[in-house]
Amino acid sequence: MYRFFVPNEYKNKVTDITPEMLLKRGVRGVITDLDNTLIEWDRPDATPMLTDWLTSLKNAGIQVVVVSNNNEERVRKFARPLGIPFIHKARKPMGKAFKKALQIMDVPKDEVVMIGDQMMTDVFGGNLKGLHTILVIPVAQSDGFVTRFNRLLERRIMKRLKEKGHVTWED
């Protein structure tokens, strides 16, 4: 069971994931979480660095879909100005939103990565769907209520993964 919480890769931040790295792996699509993965959960707009990163993916022919458990207004305010398709109230880790994102991109799942900051929703959901998962450090130290609860569970899972030797990176 714990294996579903182990990401395939770990990066400090999304901008460490380059288009060149993705293309080398044969990736043509990115499903990404929004809050604390791309931007702080309480920031409405993309930073210039993030906008550049998203543009570089688009220029490399890599599609992006934002899949968020947050409400439509929150996700739309971020994604629409950038021209990125999105799925709100995704109910991650349930698989329906991941399936819908794959349909939007029309890319086989073996050519898609899931990027997120939470093991309980992003990594678990992506792994259940058979996607290559990349866990990033949250961009903010604070979280919303539900996420704070998930982080408590994640710390316990992480401790267990370390004890079993499944974690090969530092905190």
C-alpha positions as CSV (number, residue, x, y, z in Angstrom):
1,M,0.0,0.0,0.0
2,Y,2.8,2.4,0.9
3,R,4.2,2.2,-2.6
4,F,1.3,4.2,-3.9
5,F,2.6,7.2,-1.9
6,V,6.1,7.0,-3.3
7,P,6.7,9.5,-6.2
8,N,8.8,8.4,-9.2
9,E,10.8,11.6,-8.8
10,Y,11.3,14.4,-6.3
11,K,12.2,18.0,-7.2
12,N,12.5,21.1,-5.2
13,K,10.2,23.2,-7.3
14,V,8.3,22.9,-10.6
15,T,10.7,25.1,-12.4
16,D,13.4,22.5,-11.8
17,I,11.4,20.3,-14.2
18,T,12.6,21.4,-17.6
19,P,11.0,20.9,-21.0
20,E,14.2,19.2,-22.1
21,M,14.0,16.7,-19.2
22,L,10.4,16.0,-20.0
23,L,11.0,15.6,-23.7
24,K,13.9,13.2,-23.1
25,R,11.5,11.0,-21.1
26,G,8.9,11.2,-24.0
27,V,6.5,13.4,-22.1
28,R,4.0,15.3,-24.1
29,G,1.6,16.2,-21.2
30,V,1.7,17.6,-17.7
31,I,-1.1,17.3,-15.1
32,T,-0.3,19.7,-12.3
33,D,-1.8,20.6,-9.0
34,L,-2.3,24.3,-8.4
35,D,-2.1,25.3,-4.7
36,N,1.3,25.1,-3.2
37,T,2.6,23.3,-6.3
38,L,2.6,26.2,-8.8
39,I,1.8,29.1,-6.5
40,E,0.9,29.7,-2.9
41,W,-2.6,28.6,-2.0
42,D,-3.5,32.2,-1.2
43,R,-1.9,33.9,-4.3
44,P,-4.3,34.5,-7.2
45,D,-1.8,35.0,-10.1
46,A,1.2,33.3,-11.6
47,T,4.6,34.7,-10.8
48,P,6.7,35.8,-13.8
49,M,9.0,32.8,-13.3
50,L,6.1,30.4,-13.3
51,T,4.7,32.1,-16.4
52,D,8.0,31.7,-18.2
53,W,8.1,28.0,-17.2
54,L,4.6,27.4,-18.5
55,T,5.5,29.2,-21.7
56,S,8.6,27.1,-22.1
57,L,6.5,23.9,-21.8
58,K,4.0,25.2,-24.4
59,N,6.8,26.2,-26.8
60,A,8.3,22.6,-26.4
61,G,4.9,21.2,-27.4
62,I,4.1,19.9,-23.9
63,Q,0.4,20.4,-22.9
64,V,-0.5,21.4,-19.4
65,V,-3.8,20.8,-17.5
66,V,-4.3,22.1,-13.9
67,V,-6.2,19.6,-11.8
68,S,-7.2,21.1,-8.4
69,N,-9.4,20.2,-5.5
70,N,-10.1,23.9,-5.1
71,N,-13.3,25.7,-6.3
72,E,-14.0,26.9,-9.8
73,E,-13.5,30.6,-9.1
74,R,-10.0,30.0,-7.6
75,V,-8.7,27.8,-10.3
76,R,-10.3,29.8,-13.2
77,K,-8.7,33.1,-12.0
78,F,-5.3,31.4,-12.2
79,A,-5.7,29.3,-15.4
80,R,-7.8,31.4,-17.7
81,P,-5.3,34.3,-18.2
82,L,-2.6,31.8,-19.0
83,G,-4.8,29.9,-21.4
84,I,-4.5,26.6,-19.5
85,P,-7.3,24.1,-19.3
86,F,-8.3,23.2,-15.8
87,I,-10.4,20.8,-13.7
88,H,-11.7,22.2,-10.4
89,K,-13.2,20.2,-7.5
90,A,-11.2,17.3,-8.8
91,R,-11.6,15.1,-5.7
92,K,-8.1,13.9,-5.9
93,P,-6.9,11.2,-5.3
94,M,-10.0,9.8,-7.1
95,G,-9.3,9.0,-10.7
96,K,-12.1,10.7,-12.6
97,A,-10.3,14.1,-12.9
98,F,-7.0,12.4,-14.0
99,K,-9.0,10.5,-16.7
100,K,-10.6,13.8,-17.8
101,A,-7.2,15.6,-18.0
102,L,-5.9,12.8,-20.2
103,Q,-8.9,13.2,-22.5
104,I,-8.4,17.0,-22.7
105,M,-4.8,16.5,-23.7
106,D,-5.5,13.4,-25.9
107,V,-2.1,12.0,-24.8
108,P,-1.5,8.4,-23.6
109,K,-0.8,8.2,-19.9
110,D,2.7,6.8,-20.4
111,E,3.5,10.2,-22.0
112,V,2.1,12.2,-19.1
113,V,3.5,13.2,-15.7
114,M,1.6,14.3,-12.6
115,I,3.3,17.1,-10.6
116,G,2.1,18.0,-7.1
117,D,3.1,18.9,-3.6
118,Q,1.0,16.4,-1.7
119,M,1.5,12.6,-1.3
120,M,-2.1,12.1,-0.2
121,T,-3.7,13.6,-3.2
122,D,-1.3,14.2,-6.1
123,V,1.2,11.4,-5.8
124,F,-1.3,8.8,-4.6
125,G,-3.9,9.7,-7.3
126,G,-1.3,9.8,-10.0
127,N,0.2,6.5,-9.0
128,L,-3.2,4.9,-8.9
129,K,-3.8,6.1,-12.4
130,G,-0.5,4.7,-13.6
131,L,1.1,8.1,-14.2
132,H,4.7,9.1,-13.6
133,T,4.6,11.2,-10.5
134,I,6.8,14.1,-9.4
135,L,6.6,15.4,-5.9
136,V,7.7,19.0,-5.3
137,I,8.3,20.9,-2.1
138,P,5.3,23.1,-1.3
139,V,5.9,26.8,-2.3
140,A,4.3,28.1,0.9
141,Q,4.8,27.0,4.5
142,S,1.1,27.6,5.3
143,D,-1.8,25.5,4.1
144,G,-5.6,25.5,4.1
145,F,-7.5,23.4,6.7
146,V,-7.9,20.1,4.8
147,T,-4.3,20.3,3.5
148,R,-3.0,20.8,7.1
149,F,-4.7,17.5,8.0
150,N,-3.2,15.7,5.0
151,R,0.3,17.0,5.9
152,L,0.0,15.3,9.3
153,L,-0.9,12.0,7.6
154,E,1.9,12.5,5.1
155,R,4.5,13.0,7.9
156,R,3.5,9.6,9.3
157,I,3.6,8.0,5.9
158,M,7.0,9.6,5.1
159,K,8.4,8.3,8.4
160,R,7.2,4.8,7.5
161,L,8.6,5.0,4.0
162,K,12.0,6.1,5.4
163,E,12.0,3.2,7.8
164,K,11.3,0.8,4.9
165,G,14.0,2.4,2.8
166,H,11.7,3.7,0.1
167,V,12.7,7.4,0.5
168,T,16.0,8.2,-1.2
169,W,16.0,12.0,-0.8
170,E,16.3,14.4,2.1
171,D,13.4,16.3,3.7
